[in-house]
Amino acid sequence: MCPPPEPHPAGSGAGTGPGVGTGRAACHHGEILQGVFLDERGRRRAGLVTLPMPSLGTRAEFVRRPGTEDITVAPADRTKALRAATYAMAECATRVQTPLCGGELTLAGNIPVGLGMGSSSSDVIAAVRAVADAFGVRLAPEAVARLAVRAERASDPLMLDGRPLLFAQREGRVLEELGAALPPAVVVGCALGGGRPVDTLALPARAYDTADVRAYERLRSLLRRAVATADPALLGRVATESARRGQRVLAHEEFGELVAVADRVGATGVQIAHSGNVAGLLFDPAAPDLPARIGRCSRALTAAGIPLTYTFGTTPHAVPPSPNPPTSEEHPHGHAHGGSGRAHGGGDRPPRPDTCRRPAHLPAL
């Protein structure tokens, strides 16, 4: 079984020896908002705001091998991370004026694969950080983002510090810093589509018109206000509308039931991964009957055949003890306590039995 990934600052020189570096990157739980937005010059740009989940992540180790040329990766199917390591090696070698050489990249982690939680981006960013650490180079987040987009065409903003950001995933740049932290919320996670992985490249391309741009700009403004006022109800409203608009492409069969459950149990809204099957119901942590609401939510989702995954918070210590722990006949429900803290340094892969992953509490993994 893999050890849990340990936080480790990128480029800290804290590897296990000369020419050895380590790096870590967290994951996310899908998006709060995703669509098309206007940049500072009024141009349309694809963008997203992710829901950080720093308790899960990828840990990478990179060992330089002078006198060799090839770079290897284990597990061998992590080709995006391998590309990222190759690009990072070239950049770091140039910075320190060292000849290129080969190396060995090893990845381990506990992120469910194919559910839209940023597992590929986590691998890529951890790999870049490990290579930089092996060279004693500290790469700025902007440089990591550029390498990540080059390696996988689009990247989640996991190289940043977990603040709410509108991020242009295909360009690797921040469109807007929305504030210091997301509003406080408790997320009851679940998996749609039976937890089956989604091939994001097979999803139909979405065309956006002027009305779409206006709608997403309005949601952007509402999310900015939600962050400024720490309003969990407004956060849920934005997430639900973004999720609803995303159904034009994703068309989750359970989406209507998910929204109905949220209404019945007093959730502030729902959020989904716009490139996967992971979803969550958002709750105000200040609700006086929060444990009971979460218990009713868990039972309703289970009765609807929607598997539970993780319960976690956008701020530390937001998740109350469960009043109704699952029985052996219910789907296990992991509790990943954590806030939107820093993703410390330090999908082109299908689920595989030899991939070192901790149990994800999902029937397909």
N, C-alpha and C positions, 0 to 999 in steps of 0.2 A: 504494500500500500504506500502511496506517495506521502511524504511528510507535507504538512501544510506550507504554502509559500510564505516565507518570512519577509517583512518589509525590509528593503535595502536600497539606500539612496543610489541613484544611477551615477556612474562615474566617480564613485567615492574612493576607488582604489582598494576596496575592502574585499577583493577576491581572495581565494585561498592560497595564492602564490603568484610569482612573477608570470605575466602572460595569461593569467586566469581572471575572468571577470564574471560577475553575477548581476542579474537584473530581475525586477519583478514588475508586473503590471496587473491591475485589477480588471474587473469586468463591469458590466452594467446589466440592468434588468429591463432592457428595451428602452423605449422613448417616452418622454412626456409630450414632446411635440416634434413632428417631422413633416416637411412639405417643401414649398418653394417660397423664397423670400427675396427682398430687394437688398442689394448691398449698398455701400456708401455712395456708389455712382448710379444707383437706380437700376442696376442690371439684375435679372433674375438669377438666383442661385439656389440650388438644392441645399437644404440645411436641416439640422436636427438638434434637439436638446435631449440628452440621455438621462436616465435615472441611475445614478451611480450605485454600485453594489461592491464596496471594497473588501468585503469579507471573503470573496472568491477571487482567484487569480491564477496567473502563470508565473512560474519561476524558471529562469533560464541560467545556464552556465555556459560560458564560452572559453575554450582553451586554445590559445594560439599555438601553432605548430610550425616554427621557422624551418625553412628548408623544404617545405611541402607547398603544394599549390591548391589542393582540393579542400573544400569546406564540406563537412558532413553534418547531418542533423539526425537526432534520435528523439522521438520516433521518426522513421524515414518519410512518413507522409506529410510532414509539416513543411510543404514546399514554399509557402508564402514566407514563413519565418526564415527559411534558408535564403531566399532572395533578399530579404531585409538584412540578414547578417552579411551577405556578400556586399551589398551597397554600403552598409555601415563600415565594414572593413576597409573599403576603398577610401571612404571619407576620413576615417580616423588615421589611417596610414599616411594620408596626405598631410593631415594637420600636424602630426608629430614627425614627419619626414622619415618614415620607416618603410623599408621595402614590403610589398605585399607578401603574404604567406598564407598557408592553409590553416585550418582550425577545425575544432569539433564543438558543435552546438548541441546541448542537451536540454530538453524542455520537460517540465512536469507541472501539473496543476490539477484543479478541481472544478473547472467550468464545464457545465453541460454543453455539448456540441450541437450546433445546428438549430438552436432555439432562438437565435437573435439576441444573444447575450454578449456579443463581442469577443467570442473565443479566439477567432483568427487575429483580430486586432491586438488582443492581449498577448498572444504568442509573438506577434511581430514586434510589438513595442518592448516586451521583455527581452527579445533577442537583440534588438538594437542597443538597449541599455547594457546588456551583458558584454557585447563587443566593445562598446565605448569604455566600459570599466576595465576590460582586459588591456586596453591601450592607455589607460589613465586619462581619458578624455571625458570632459563633461559636456554633453550635447544639450543645447537649449531645447525646450519643448517644440519650438518652431522647426528646428532641424529634425527632431524625431518625427514630427508630423509629416514633413516633406519626404523622408525616407519611407515612412509607413504607407503613404499614398502611392509612392512609386512601386512599392512591393505588392500592394493588393488593390490598387485602383481607387479604392475608397476606404477610409479609416474612421473608426470611432475616436472621440477625443479623450482616450484613456491616458494619453501622455500628459494631460493637464491635471490640475489639482482637485478636480471634483466640484469646482464651483459651477453654478448654472451658466452654461455658455451656449449660444447659438453658433453651431460649428458647421462649416461647409465641408462635408465629409469627402467630397471628390477633389477638393483643392487643398485640404489640410490647413485651413486657416479659420480664425475666429471672426464671425460676422458681428457678434455683439456679446459683451459681458453683461449678463442680466442682473448680477448682484453678487452678494457674498455667499449665500446658501439658499437652497430650495426651502420652501415652507416646511414646517414639521409635518410629517405624515407617517403613518404605519401602512405598510404594503403587505397584503396577503397575496402571495404569488400562486399562480396556477399555470397549467399547460393546456393550451387548446390543441385541437387536432390529435388528441391522444398522445401529445408529446413527440409527435413525429418530427424529425429534422426537416427544414425547408431549404430547397435549392434556390437561393436568392437569384441566381443567374437565369433561372427559368421563369421568374415572375414577369408578367407583361409590363412593358414600359408604360409609364403614366404620362399623359399629356396634360399640361396645366394651362388654363386660360387666364384672362385678366380677372375674372370673378374668383378663381382659385387663389390668385396672388393676394387679392384684397382680403379674402377670408383668412389666409394664413398670416398676413400682416396684422389683422385684428387679433388673432390668437397670440401672436408675438407680443402685442401691446398688453393684452390681458395677463400673460405670463410675467411680463416685466412688472406689472402692478402686484401680482401675487407674490413675487419675490420681495418687492419693496415693503409690502405690508405683512409678510409672513402669513399669508392667508391660505390654509389648507383647502378650504371650500373652493376658492377660485382656482387653485392648482388642479383639483379634481375636475372642475368644469373644463379647463383647457385640455387636460389629458383625454377626457371623454370625447370631446369634439374632434380632436386630432385622431383618436382611434376610430371614430365613426367615419371620418373622411378616408382613412386608410383602408376601410373595408371595400372600397371601390376596386382595389387591387387584390387584397388578401382574401376577402370574402370568407371569414371564419364562420363555420356553421353555428358555433356556440355563442357568437357575439351577442345576439339578442338575449339569450339566457343570462349571459354574464352581466349585462346592463340591468336586467330585471332583478337579479340577485342583489346587485349593488343598491338598487332602489329599496328593496325589501329590508335589507339589514342596516341601512343608514350609512353606507359608504359615501364619501364625497365624490367619487368617480371611479373610472377604470382607465388603465393604461395598457398598451400592448407593445410588443416588438413589431416594428413595421417591416422587419425582414425575418420573422420567425414566428414561433407559436407560444412564446412565453407571454404571460399577461399578469396583471395585478389589480386588485381592488384597493383603493386608497381610503384611509380612515383618518379622521382628526384625532390626534393623540390626546387632546384635551376633553374628548367626549366622556361624560361621567360614567357611562356604561360600556366603555370600550371593550373590556374583556368579554362581555356578553355578546356584543356585536360581532367580534372576531369569531367567537364560538359558533354563532348562528351562521356566519358566512362560511366557515369551514364545513359545517354540516350540509348547508345548501349546495355548495359546489360539489361535494362528494355525492350527494343525492342526484345531482344532475350529470354525474359521470365525468366531471372535470377534475383531473388529478391536481392535488395540492403540491406545492413545491416548497417555497421558503417564505417565512414571515420576517420582515426586517423593517428598519426605520430610516428615514432620511436624516435623522439626527440620532446621536448615541442615546441608548437607554430609552428609546421611544416605545419599545415593544413590551407590553405587559405579559405576565405569566398567563399561559393558556388555561382557561377554566375547564376545558374539555379536551384533555390530551387524547390523541388518536389511539384507538384500540388496535390490536394485532390484525384486525380485519379491515382497518381503514388504511388509506394511503398514508405513509409516514410524512410528516410535515416538518421539515427542517427549520430551525430558527437561526437566522443569520443576522445577529444584532450588529448594527454598524450604521454609521452616518455617511455623509458624502465627503469623507475625509480624503486625504491625499493618496493618490495611487503611486506608491513609492517605486523607485526604479529598482532596482535591485531585485479560412474555412475551406480551406481547401482540403480539409480532412474529414472523412466520414467517421461515425462512431466505430471503434474497433475494440475487440476484446483485449488486445495487447496494449491499448493506450492507457497510460497510467493516470487514472482519474478516480477520485473518490465517488461513492454512490451519490447520484444526483436526485434520488427519490422520484424518478420519472420512469414510467413503464417502458419507454422506448430506449432507455439508456442503461 
